[in-house]
Amino acid sequence: MKTFNNLASVPENLSDLQKTRFEFVIPDLPFLYYKSQTTVLPSVNTTAIAIPTPLLTTWRHAEKLNYGTFSINAIIDEDLNVWEETYNWLKSLTKPQTSEQYIKFFNNTKSPYHDGILTTFTNAWKPNIRFRFADCHPIGIGGIDFSHATSSAESGEPIVCEFVFQYDYFVLERFTTV
């Protein structure tokens, strides 16, 4: 008979996950390093299926997972590189104004879908966990607020914009410690 040992069940790492230690990149596209301000790891769920029985209805899981959209609020650089690259990508996935826009984008890349990588860091700024979003693509870009009247303009706070991505699934990968 196995006995439970409270001392043996204490986790090795008791450090809290920090809200400010992460980054998001699309490695295949040159300007898509998002200087992240905020992001939320997307929801994952499955549908509950009712199984009727003579006494009561029981519930079981469905066959597939459903992944929520991934959104990130990122700092916009003064040349609007990350915004423009995402905009061109989004435009090329839909119906561009000219066939040249469509052809130009797809001649520069192998696929319209690219893996996005969200990396979290330890308290010592070492990569800890990577979430690889398979075949992600933008589905929305938030507005950019240009304004003289805001306190952020006076305080020098950076301009932030929301980017929303759809993807097929994500995989959690842990970095090995040396």
Sine and cosine of phi, psi and omega as CSV:
sin_phi,cos_phi,sin_psi,cos_psi,sin_omega,cos_omega
0.00,0.00,0.75,-0.66,-0.02,-1.00
-0.99,0.10,0.68,-0.73,0.06,-1.00
-0.97,-0.25,0.50,-0.86,-0.01,-1.00
-1.00,0.03,0.77,-0.64,0.00,-1.00
-0.91,-0.42,0.94,-0.34,-0.01,-1.00
-0.87,0.49,-0.60,0.80,-0.01,-1.00
-0.92,0.39,-0.57,0.82,-0.01,-1.00
-0.97,0.25,-0.28,0.96,-0.06,-1.00
-1.00,-0.08,0.05,1.00,0.01,-1.00
-0.96,0.26,0.77,-0.63,0.01,-1.00
-0.88,0.48,0.51,-0.86,0.03,-1.00
-0.93,0.36,-0.63,0.77,-0.05,-1.00
-0.95,-0.32,0.91,-0.42,0.00,-1.00
-0.98,-0.22,0.11,0.99,0.00,-1.00
-0.95,0.30,0.62,-0.79,0.02,-1.00
-0.98,0.19,0.53,-0.85,0.14,-0.99
-0.93,0.36,0.77,-0.64,-0.05,-1.00
-1.00,-0.06,0.68,-0.73,-0.01,-1.00
-0.93,0.37,-0.35,0.94,-0.12,-0.99
-0.97,-0.25,0.14,0.99,-0.11,-0.99
-0.90,-0.43,0.97,0.23,0.01,-1.00
-0.38,-0.92,0.28,-0.96,0.09,-1.00
-0.50,-0.86,0.40,-0.92,0.03,-1.00
-0.75,-0.66,0.78,-0.63,-0.01,-1.00
-0.70,-0.72,0.43,-0.90,0.21,-0.98
-0.90,-0.44,0.99,-0.11,-0.15,-0.99
-0.86,0.52,-0.48,0.88,-0.06,-1.00
-0.98,0.22,-0.27,0.96,-0.06,-1.00
-0.91,-0.42,0.77,-0.63,-0.24,-0.97
-0.86,0.51,-0.65,0.76,-0.10,-0.99
-0.98,-0.19,0.15,0.99,-0.13,-0.99
-1.00,-0.08,0.90,0.44,0.24,-0.97
-0.94,-0.34,0.95,-0.31,-0.08,-1.00
-1.00,0.03,0.89,-0.45,0.08,-1.00
-0.97,0.23,1.00,0.01,-0.20,-0.98
-0.95,0.32,0.70,-0.72,0.16,-0.99
-0.98,-0.22,-0.75,0.66,0.04,-1.00
-0.58,-0.82,0.49,-0.87,0.13,-0.99
-0.40,-0.92,0.35,-0.94,0.06,-1.00
-0.79,-0.61,0.82,-0.57,0.08,-1.00
-0.87,0.49,0.80,-0.60,-0.12,-0.99
-0.89,0.46,0.39,-0.92,0.05,-1.00
-0.96,0.28,0.44,-0.90,0.09,-1.00
-0.72,-0.70,0.76,-0.65,0.02,-1.00
-0.48,-0.87,0.15,-0.99,0.12,-0.99
-0.69,-0.72,0.33,-0.94,-0.01,-1.00
-1.00,0.10,0.63,-0.78,0.09,-1.00
-1.00,0.08,0.75,-0.66,-0.01,-1.00
-0.95,-0.30,0.78,-0.63,0.00,-1.00
-0.98,0.21,0.75,-0.66,0.07,-1.00
-0.89,-0.46,0.97,-0.24,-0.02,-1.00
-0.95,0.31,0.62,-0.78,0.10,-0.99
-0.76,-0.66,0.23,-0.97,0.00,-1.00
-0.88,0.48,-0.43,0.90,-0.07,-1.00
-0.99,-0.14,-0.72,0.69,-0.02,-1.00
-0.40,-0.92,0.20,-0.98,0.06,-1.00
-1.00,-0.01,0.80,-0.60,0.08,-1.00
-0.97,-0.24,0.27,-0.96,-0.07,-1.00
-0.83,-0.56,0.67,-0.74,0.04,-1.00
-0.75,-0.66,0.24,-0.97,-0.02,-1.00
-0.98,0.20,0.41,-0.91,0.08,-1.00
-0.99,0.13,-0.04,-1.00,-0.08,-1.00
-1.00,0.08,-0.33,0.94,-0.08,-1.00
-0.71,-0.71,0.36,-0.93,0.05,-1.00
-1.00,-0.03,0.51,-0.86,0.10,-0.99
-0.90,-0.43,0.79,-0.62,-0.04,-1.00
-0.96,-0.29,0.73,-0.69,0.07,-1.00
-0.96,0.28,0.26,-0.97,0.04,-1.00
-0.94,0.35,0.40,-0.92,0.00,-1.00
-0.95,-0.31,0.85,-0.53,0.04,-1.00
-0.83,-0.55,0.51,-0.86,-0.02,-1.00
-0.62,-0.79,0.67,-0.74,0.14,-0.99
-0.98,-0.18,0.87,-0.49,-0.11,-0.99
-0.82,-0.57,0.48,-0.88,0.07,-1.00
-0.94,0.33,0.69,-0.72,0.01,-1.00
-1.00,-0.09,0.81,-0.59,0.04,-1.00
-0.96,0.28,0.36,-0.93,-0.11,-0.99
-0.92,0.40,-0.35,0.94,0.08,-1.00
-1.00,0.01,0.01,1.00,0.00,-1.00
0.84,0.54,0.50,0.87,-0.04,-1.00
-0.87,0.49,-0.77,0.63,-0.05,-1.00
-0.91,0.40,-0.60,0.80,0.03,-1.00
-0.92,0.40,-0.74,0.68,-0.04,-1.00
-0.90,0.43,-0.69,0.72,0.00,-1.00
-0.89,0.46,-0.66,0.75,0.03,-1.00
-0.92,0.38,-0.66,0.75,0.03,-1.00
-0.87,0.49,-0.73,0.68,0.01,-1.00
-0.89,0.45,-0.63,0.78,0.04,-1.00
-0.89,0.45,-0.75,0.66,0.01,-1.00
-0.88,0.48,-0.70,0.72,0.00,-1.00
-0.89,0.45,-0.64,0.77,-0.02,-1.00
-0.94,0.35,-0.41,0.91,0.02,-1.00
-0.98,0.22,-0.36,0.93,-0.03,-1.00
-0.98,-0.20,-0.64,-0.77,-0.01,-1.00
-0.96,-0.30,1.00,-0.09,0.01,-1.00
-0.88,0.47,0.25,-0.97,0.01,-1.00
-0.94,0.34,-0.50,0.86,-0.01,-1.00
-0.72,-0.69,0.41,-0.91,0.03,-1.00
-0.93,0.37,-0.45,0.89,0.02,-1.00
-0.89,0.46,-0.60,0.80,0.03,-1.00
-0.89,0.46,-0.69,0.73,0.00,-1.00
-0.91,0.42,-0.75,0.66,-0.04,-1.00
-0.90,0.43,-0.67,0.74,-0.03,-1.00
-0.87,0.49,-0.71,0.70,-0.03,-1.00
-0.90,0.43,-0.73,0.68,-0.09,-1.00
-0.98,0.22,-0.31,0.95,0.13,-0.99
-0.95,0.30,-0.43,0.90,-0.02,-1.00
-1.00,0.04,-0.20,0.98,-0.02,-1.00
-0.71,-0.70,0.37,-0.93,-0.01,-1.00
-0.99,0.13,-0.44,0.90,-0.08,-1.00
-0.48,-0.87,0.47,-0.88,0.07,-1.00
-0.97,0.23,-0.14,0.99,-0.04,-1.00
-0.92,-0.40,0.69,-0.73,-0.06,-1.00
-0.69,-0.73,0.49,-0.87,0.09,-1.00
-0.96,0.28,0.70,-0.72,0.12,-0.99
-0.95,-0.30,0.59,-0.81,-0.08,-1.00
-0.82,-0.57,0.89,-0.46,0.13,-0.99
-0.98,-0.18,0.86,-0.51,-0.01,-1.00
-0.91,-0.42,0.76,-0.65,0.13,-0.99
-0.98,-0.18,0.47,-0.88,-0.06,-1.00
-0.87,-0.49,0.43,-0.90,0.07,-1.00
-0.96,0.26,0.05,-1.00,0.06,-1.00
-0.90,0.43,-0.33,0.94,0.04,-1.00
-0.99,-0.11,0.25,0.97,0.01,-1.00
0.88,0.48,0.56,0.83,0.12,-0.99
-0.98,-0.19,0.65,-0.76,0.02,-1.00
-0.83,0.55,0.71,-0.71,-0.10,-1.00
-0.87,-0.49,-0.86,0.52,-0.04,-1.00
-0.74,-0.67,0.66,-0.75,0.04,-1.00
-0.88,-0.47,0.74,-0.67,0.14,-0.99
-0.95,-0.30,0.91,-0.42,0.01,-1.00
-0.99,-0.16,0.91,-0.42,0.02,-1.00
-1.00,-0.01,0.94,-0.33,-0.11,-0.99
-0.97,0.25,0.74,-0.67,0.09,-1.00
0.78,0.63,0.79,0.61,0.00,-1.00
-1.00,0.09,0.36,-0.93,0.04,-1.00
-0.40,-0.92,0.50,-0.87,-0.03,-1.00
-0.95,0.31,0.61,-0.79,0.12,-0.99
-0.83,-0.56,-0.06,1.00,0.04,-1.00
-0.20,-0.98,0.53,-0.85,0.09,-1.00
-0.76,-0.64,0.80,-0.60,0.01,-1.00
-0.96,0.28,0.16,-0.99,0.02,-1.00
-0.97,0.25,0.35,-0.94,0.07,-1.00
-0.93,-0.38,0.81,-0.59,-0.06,-1.00
-1.00,-0.07,0.96,-0.27,0.15,-0.99
-0.99,-0.13,0.87,-0.49,-0.07,-1.00
-0.39,-0.92,0.68,-0.73,0.11,-0.99
-0.99,0.11,-0.39,0.92,-0.17,-0.99
-0.99,0.12,-0.15,0.99,-0.07,-1.00
-1.00,0.07,0.46,-0.89,0.05,-1.00
-0.93,0.36,-0.42,0.91,0.00,-1.00
-0.92,0.39,-0.54,0.84,0.03,-1.00
-0.91,0.41,-0.60,0.80,-0.01,-1.00
-0.97,0.23,-0.52,0.86,-0.06,-1.00
-1.00,0.05,-0.13,0.99,0.00,-1.00
0.99,0.17,0.27,0.96,0.05,-1.00
-0.91,0.40,0.60,-0.80,-0.03,-1.00
-0.95,0.32,0.39,-0.92,0.09,-1.00
-0.99,0.16,0.70,-0.71,-0.06,-1.00
-0.86,-0.51,0.58,-0.81,0.01,-1.00
-0.71,-0.70,0.55,-0.83,0.03,-1.00
-1.00,-0.03,0.70,-0.71,0.09,-1.00
-0.86,-0.51,0.75,-0.66,-0.04,-1.00
-0.88,-0.47,0.75,-0.67,-0.05,-1.00
-0.83,-0.56,0.57,-0.82,0.20,-0.98
-0.95,-0.31,0.45,-0.90,-0.05,-1.00
-0.42,-0.91,0.17,-0.98,-0.02,-1.00
-0.99,0.13,-0.71,0.70,0.00,-1.00
-0.22,-0.98,0.19,-0.98,0.14,-0.99
-0.80,-0.60,0.42,-0.91,-0.01,-1.00
-0.84,-0.54,0.72,-0.70,0.06,-1.00
-1.00,-0.05,0.81,-0.58,0.03,-1.00
-0.82,-0.57,0.74,-0.67,0.02,-1.00
-0.99,-0.16,0.66,-0.75,0.11,-0.99
-0.98,0.19,0.62,-0.79,0.04,-1.00
-1.00,0.08,0.64,-0.77,0.02,-1.00
-1.00,0.01,0.60,-0.80,-0.01,-1.00
-0.96,-0.26,0.00,0.00,0.00,0.00
